[in-house]
Amino acid sequence: MSEDKIVVNIDIDLEDLIPGFMENRQTDLQKLEQALEDQDYETLRSIGHNLKGVGGGYGFHDMTAMGTAIEEGARENKLEIVKENVTKLSHYLSNVEIVYQEE
Amino acid sequence: MDKEYRLLVVDDEQDMLVLLESMLKNGGFDVKTVTSGEDALIEMQENKPDLVITDLFMGERMNGMQLMENIHKNAPLLPVIILSGQAQIRDAVKATHMGSAAFLTKPIEKEKLLEQVGQVLNITASGRENKEFSESIIYKSNVMEELVDLSVAVAATSVTVFIMGETGTGKEILAKAIHESSERRNKPFIGINCGAIPEQLLESELFGHEKGAFTGAASRHDGLFQAASGGTIFLDEIGDMPLSLQVKLLRVLQDMEVRPVGSTKNIPIDVRIISATHRDLEEMVDAGEFRSDLYYRLKVVPLVIPKLSDRCEDIPLLADHFLEQHAQANNKKKKHLSPESLNYLMAAEWPGNIRQLNNVIELCATLSKTKNISLSLVKSGLQDRNTQMKTLKEAKSEFEKNYLIGVLKMSAGHVANAAKIAGRNRTEFYKLLGTHNIEPGKFRSKNKA
């Protein structure tokens, strides 16, 4: 399974914030999965938008890309794209390995 | 950093808030965070920050732009940086015009954020010295020094400016000085007197028109907003703008887009807007003659030019400047004012302000046969009614008001009869009375007494 690991370098100054941040993303994932089931496009768009804004700021640039795709997919009612990216996010959150670095 | 700058950060997204807090604290700043614009305004009453950083969209609550408007009502020069998850150029341009010091898009990079914050704080700390600006405005009075300081700080931004001042105080000169001191100086400065152009023409002048949009529109024409692209547009006598056009101008300010007459397409614009009036717009808003929403959009940073009589210590400098100008323009030796003449000028009322002073000096310099301008010549120059002429609009309005009072007196306050005399229907007549704040009841009671 180690080849599935996604290594992300994060600024050491943010070390204390990361556990809380990752916990919130797990909550986002649950909400996204529920919204997918309900076809609740507004919730999908809103969480996608937040992910886009917050992910890259912490150093998780892939998360920003997924958030962008979820937001745009939801805005255009393209459920398949949203679904694909929620799955990607789920895989990402399960496999991300954080390496703290001095900036 | 010698001083620890206090920053207030506003974002409804908790993860973003703690991230910004961490980045800024690591950058050496004292940071306070809140999750809404409403809380930010409360926090600011207790601790005034040096800079506010706010998210643009915060759910259903007050957005970043509204927060900035509220902040600038009490602290027009407090820098505000706006963050947005949407990289919309239109939002960025609009934010700049509303007075934001910078516009950053998410995801936020620490280096970029700290660089931007540093730049913004430097602007506010150092923007006070500008010799060029001071040279174009002649003054030594404290009241003008304060105005110039404020204007120089404003010039460093693209914020919308509103200049208030009596007729002849130099509103256009100040607007030009702000443009010349800004980064827009190499782009056009375009001024237009909103009261001098008929309503139908004004719309097409400002926003342009398409070919065939109206009779006589033989070709397409770019409006002044487009012509001033990248520069500054100066809307003089904004108080004279008709209500129908006020709505259209409001839309331009909200969206930073213009729609030419006869076109279905909006064209984005990048123009700094400076407006001015000698009228009391607040009074006009109360009377329903000026839209309050437009008033607050225009009045992001209000600048008040004092009357000449409130800065009489500047009169010798100004008079000397006009004498110099007159000598150069006519290729003659410069004339001088005797000390008594100067004292007389300094004690005068000057209802026409600097324009009137210029006219009087010009007249005296032309008529004086000696090198020194005598007191008697100055006195007669000041009595010249021509220097105090009203504008046609002011004269018409005054005539209309006196006429309405006359017919009301004649009809003992009976509106239907007064309207008949005036050849208007009652509704129209009431509207006219409203425009001039005339209360017909007063004429009734007076006549009965």
Interface residues (C-beta under 8 A of the other chain):
Chain A: D11 D13 L14 L17 G20 F21 N24 H49 N50 K52 G53 V54 G55 G56 G57 Y58 H61 T64 E103
Chain B: E13 Q14 D15 M16 V18 L19 S22 M23 N26 G85 K106 P107 I108 E109 K110
